[in-house]
Amino acid sequence: MVTMETLVSLCKRRGFIYPGSDIYGGLANSWDYGPLGAQLKQNIKAAWWKAVVESRQDMVGLDGAILMNPRVWEASGHVATFNDPLVEDAVSHKRFRADHLIEAWIAKKDPESTLVVDAMSTEEMAAFIAEKGIKSPDGNALTAPKQFNLMFETSTGVTEKGKNSVYLRPETAQAIFVNFKNVLTTSRKRLPFGIAQIGKAFRNEITPGNFIFRTLEFEQMEIEYFVEAEEWEQHFEAWNKWMEEWAAVIGLKTDHLHRLEVVGDALAHYSKRTVDFEFDFPFGKKELWGLAYRTDFDLTNHAKASGEKLEYTDPADNSRKVVPHVIEPSLGVDRTLLALLVSAYEEEEVAEGDTRVVMRFTPQMAPVQVAILPLMKKGGLPEKAEEVLASLAGIARCDFDVTGSIGKRYRRQDEIGTPLCVTIDYDSLEDNAVTVRHRDSMEQERVAIADIASYVVKKLV
Ligand code: GAP
C-alpha cells in the first residue's frame, strides 16, 4: 500500500492538497485543496448529490447555515455530551486522547487483547492508565482523563456588551432536524423520505492528524432519512447496502472496506445502533463513514426545547400523528477523498527498471479527463490542438499541455489520473486525426478529429 509520505508529497507536487497557510509556515493540521484536489472534491460531492438527491423521488436537498441558535446544541445534547477523553502530559502540558494512548499501548504490549477501548468509561480509562503505567509519548506522567467538549465557540455582535456565544456546527445534521417542519410543509413528501446536505463542520479535535483524515475543519455529506418507527431496521439495512455499493461506484477499493458494529460507550449519545465503515488507510484501519439509527431523539428534543410540533401526519389517517425515526448515513468528504487517493494509487513496472505512478481514478472522479497534447510547440500543432480542445468544450474536463517531451507529459498525466491523452502530431495536419492514448492499458489508437467528441463521451462513461 502507498505510504502517507508518498501520498502527501504527490498531493503537494501535483496540486491536489497543500499545507494550509503555507507561506506563513503553515497552521498545524490545516490543508488547502489545490486545483486538482478542489476538482476531485467537487466530483465526489456532485456524484453523491446526484445519486441521493437528483436521482430519487424520496429525497430532497438542504443547505443550512453553519451558525445556529445555541439552543440547538443544548437540545441536541452536544453541549452536555459531545466530548472526547483528554489527558495531559504533566510536564509539557501537551494534550492527548486517552483512548488513543490506550489503543497504542495495547497494539504494542498486548496485541491479542480483546478490550474495546471505545466502549470504556472515563473511570475505566483512568484505572487502566494507572494500572499499566501508561506514559505520554514524551515519557512523562499523565493527568487523569477528563471529558473535553469538541465544539468550537465563537461570538456574534460587534460590541463586547452585545456579544453572544455561538458554536461552529460540529455536524451538519442539526440544520436538517431544525428544518424538518419547513421541508415537510414545502416539499409535501411522505414517509419514508430523506433530507440531504453537504457542508462544513468543525471540531476542536484533541489530536488531529494523519493528513486530511482528522482535521478541525472538514466537510460532511449527511442524510437524515425519516421513517416509521417500526420500519427502521429495513431502512437501516437498505442504506447499509447502498453505502457499500456507492463506495464501489466512486472507485474505492471495496476489499479495503470493513464494517464495525459500534458498542457500549462508543455509541454516540443519540444512537441506538451504529455501523462504522472502516477503511484500510496506510496508518491503519480507521473510520471512513458512519451509519446511525438516531431514533426520534433529535426531533423529540427539538420539539420539547422549541415548543414546535415536529410531527408527521399520516395522509391515510389525519388523526394519526407520528414523530418519525431517523436513519443517518454520514460521510466525510475529506476522508472519502483520502480513501480515493489510496485506492487509486499504483506503481507499475512498464519496462525493466522503469516504473510509472498511475492514479486509477474512475473517469467520473478523475480531476482531468482528457489531456490535449500537441507534439511540438510550433508548426501549426498548437493551433490544431486548440481546435480539438474546442470540440471537447462542455464534454470533458480538459488540460492543455505543451511543455516537455511527450513521454514526460504522459507520465505527468498518469500521475494525476487522466484517463485519456490526445496527441496532435504532424500527420494530424494531413489526415485530421489524433492519437488517443489510454491511461490504464497505455494502448494507442488513431481517431478522426471529427469523431473525437463522440469517442470521448463513450470512453468516459
Ligand atoms: N452526524 C453524525 C456525525 O457527525 P460522526 O461519526 O461524528 O457522525 C461523520 O462523523 C463522518 O464525518 C465521519 O465518519 C468522518 O467521515 C467525518 N469526520 C468526523 N470527524 C472528522 C474530522 N475531525 N476530520 C475529518 N473528517 C471527520
Residues whose N, C-alpha, C, O or C-beta is under 5 A from the ligand:
A	BS01	GAP	P170 E171 A173 R203 E205 I212 F213 R214 T215 F218 L288 W289 G290 S330 L331 G332 R335
